[in-house]
Amino acid sequence: MGFTIGGIRDIRELRSASRRRGRATDCTAVAEYTGLWGWDVLAGARSSATGVCSCGDPCCARPGAHPLDFFPGVRAGATLDEATRAWSEVPGAAVLLPVGRRFDVIDVPLGAGVHALARLERMGLPRGPVLATPTGRAYFFVAPGAAAELPALLYRMGWDDADLDLAGMGEGSHVVAPPSPMGTFGPARWLRPPSPDAATAPPARLLLGTLAYICHRVGRVRPRRGA
């Protein structure tokens, strides 16, 4: 995806100014995700300290974990001004990235994800962005379609009958992106942030063997309940 020098400079200047104020603003993050990395961004509901969803529905089945229906989102490629103007209409909304468009997600325990990321780096394998959640999970961004292919890939690699704490997230799912919090648990953070050499999600088959091996090894040493 191409970016104008002026657009990149504007976003970097805004990012620098935001960091001087203490932390990046939601508008800055949205502008980076859409303008630099080519991702769509949706506005999400937030959950209060008592678990009440900001959408206003007292019977909401997913408090603080779903897009706001009335907001169309900010499309990939939006300029800095377009992203800022659009996001100003939903102050306080969570920044959500829709899964299944530019990337799918492989979801593993955070500890396993940290070990796997280091192993992948040592092996020189391609790695895309990796997100850490405050609930103890690591989300590896992989090429779209991976979630549907996951059972077949695990079968071909011989991991189909293993008890792995590993799952795929595909179309219809969303991930909360920094700097937004996940409900009342706290903010998500990047283990490996998007960058010019790490914004493209690699094919799942290049990462899956390592992720499955580490998840299996971590699972074997996990203490039993009550032990």
C-alpha positions in Angstrom: 0.0 0.0 0.0 1.4 3.4 -0.9 1.7 6.4 1.4 2.5 10.0 0.6 5.6 11.5 2.3 3.4 14.3 3.6 0.8 12.0 5.1 3.5 9.9 6.9 5.1 13.1 8.1 1.8 14.5 9.4 1.1 11.3 11.4 4.6 11.1 12.8 4.4 14.8 13.9 1.0 14.1 15.6 2.4 11.0 17.3 5.4 12.9 18.6 3.1 15.7 19.9 0.9 13.1 21.6 3.8 11.4 23.3 5.0 14.7 24.6 1.6 15.0 26.3 2.1 11.6 27.9 0.5 9.0 25.7 -0.9 8.5 22.2 -4.5 9.6 21.7 -7.1 7.4 20.1 -7.2 9.7 17.0 -3.5 9.3 16.5 -3.8 5.5 16.7 -6.7 5.4 14.3 -4.8 7.6 11.8 -1.8 5.3 12.0 -3.8 2.1 11.6 -5.7 3.4 8.6 -3.1 5.6 6.9 0.1 3.8 7.6 -0.8 0.1 8.0 -3.9 0.0 5.7 -6.3 -1.4 8.3 -10.0 -0.6 8.7 -11.0 0.7 12.1 -14.3 0.3 13.9 -15.6 2.1 17.0 -16.4 -0.2 19.9 -18.5 0.0 23.0 -16.8 0.2 26.4 -17.7 -1.4 29.7 -18.0 0.5 32.9 -16.4 -0.6 36.2 -19.7 -2.3 37.0 -19.8 -4.2 33.7 -22.5 -2.0 32.1 -22.0 -1.5 28.3 -21.8 2.0 26.9 -24.2 1.1 24.1 -27.0 1.7 26.5 -28.6 -1.7 26.3 -29.0 -3.0 29.9 -29.3 -6.6 28.5 -26.2 -6.3 26.2 -24.8 -9.8 25.7 -21.3 -8.5 25.0 -20.7 -5.5 27.2 -17.7 -3.5 26.1 -16.9 -6.0 23.3 -18.7 -5.1 20.2 -18.7 -2.4 17.5 -21.1 0.5 17.6 -23.8 -0.1 15.0 -24.4 3.5 14.1 -20.7 4.2 13.2 -19.6 3.0 9.8 -15.9 3.0 10.8 -12.8 4.5 9.2 -11.7 2.9 6.0 -8.1 1.8 5.3 -6.3 4.6 3.4 -8.1 7.4 5.2 -6.0 10.6 5.4 -5.0 12.0 8.8 -7.7 14.7 8.6 -10.4 12.2 7.5 -9.5 9.8 10.4 -9.4 12.5 13.0 -12.7 14.1 11.8 -14.5 10.7 11.8 -13.2 9.6 15.2 -14.2 12.9 16.8 -17.8 11.8 16.3 -17.4 8.9 18.7 -15.4 10.3 21.7 -14.5 7.6 24.2 -15.1 4.7 21.8 -12.8 1.7 21.8 -10.5 1.2 18.8 -11.4 -2.1 17.2 -9.7 -3.8 14.3 -12.0 -6.1 12.2 -10.5 -9.6 11.7 -10.8 -11.4 8.4 -10.2 -8.4 6.1 -6.4 -7.7 6.1 -5.5 -10.4 8.7 -6.8 -13.3 10.8 -5.5 -14.0 14.3 -4.0 -17.0 16.0 -4.8 -16.8 19.7 -2.4 -18.4 22.2 -1.5 -18.0 25.9 0.6 -14.9 26.5 3.5 -16.8 28.0 3.6 -19.2 25.0 3.3 -16.3 22.7 6.4 -14.5 24.2 8.5 -17.7 23.9 7.3 -18.4 20.4 8.0 -14.8 19.2 11.6 -15.1 20.4 12.0 -18.5 18.8 10.6 -17.2 15.4 13.0 -14.3 15.5 16.0 -16.7 16.1 14.8 -18.8 13.2 14.5 -15.9 10.9 10.9 -16.6 10.1 8.6 -13.8 9.0 6.5 -12.3 11.8 3.7 -9.8 11.6 2.2 -7.7 14.4 1.5 -9.5 17.7 -0.9 -8.1 20.2 -0.9 -8.8 24.0 -4.2 -8.6 25.9 -4.6 -7.8 29.6 -6.4 -11.1 29.9 -3.2 -13.1 29.3 -3.5 -13.9 25.6 -1.3 -13.2 22.6 -2.8 -12.5 19.1 -0.5 -13.3 16.2 -1.7 -11.5 13.0 -1.6 -13.9 10.0 -2.9 -13.8 6.5 -6.7 -13.8 6.0 -8.3 -17.2 5.7 -6.1 -18.8 8.3 -8.9 -19.4 10.8 -10.8 -21.5 8.4 -7.7 -23.4 7.3 -6.4 -24.0 10.9 -7.8 -27.5 11.4 -6.4 -28.7 8.1 -3.0 -27.1 8.8 -2.8 -28.6 12.2 -3.7 -32.0 10.8 -1.0 -31.8 8.1 1.6 -30.8 10.8 0.6 -33.7 13.1 -0.9 -31.5 15.8 -4.6 -32.2 15.2 -4.9 -34.6 18.2 -2.8 -32.6 20.6 -4.5 -30.7 23.5 -3.4 -27.2 22.5 -4.6 -23.9 23.9 -4.5 -22.4 20.4 -7.4 -21.0 18.4 -8.1 -19.1 15.2 -10.1 -15.9 14.9 -11.5 -15.0 11.5 -14.2 -12.9 9.8 -16.8 -11.5 12.2 -14.3 -11.2 15.1 -12.7 -8.0 16.3 -9.6 -7.2 18.4 -9.3 -4.2 20.7 -6.2 -2.3 19.6 -3.9 0.0 21.7 -4.4 2.4 23.4 -7.9 1.2 24.2 -8.8 -1.0 27.2 -10.5 -4.4 27.0 -13.5 -3.8 29.1 -12.5 -3.3 32.7 -9.3 -5.4 32.3 -6.9 -2.6 31.2 -5.3 -1.7 27.8 -4.1 -4.0 25.1 -0.4 -3.5 24.1 1.8 -4.5 21.2 4.3 -7.3 21.7 5.5 -6.6 18.2 3.9 -3.4 16.8 3.2 -2.9 13.2 6.1 -1.3 11.3 7.1 -1.0 7.7 8.6 -4.5 7.8 6.0 -6.0 10.1 2.6 -4.7 9.0 1.9 -7.5 6.4 0.4 -10.6 8.1 2.4 -13.7 7.0 0.9 -17.0 6.0 -0.2 -19.0 9.1 1.7 -22.1 7.9 5.0 -20.3 8.5 4.2 -19.7 12.2 1.9 -22.5 13.2 4.4 -25.2 13.7 6.4 -23.1 16.2 3.2 -21.9 17.9 1.8 -25.4 18.3 5.1 -26.7 19.6 5.5 -24.0 22.2 1.8 -24.3 23.3 2.2 -28.0 23.6 5.4 -27.7 25.7 3.8 -25.0 28.0 0.7 -27.2 28.4 2.8 -30.1 29.5 4.4 -28.2 32.3 1.3 -26.4 33.4 0.6 -27.3 37.0 -2.6 -29.3 37.7 -5.4 -27.7 39.5 -5.3 -28.4 43.2 -1.6 -29.4 43.1 
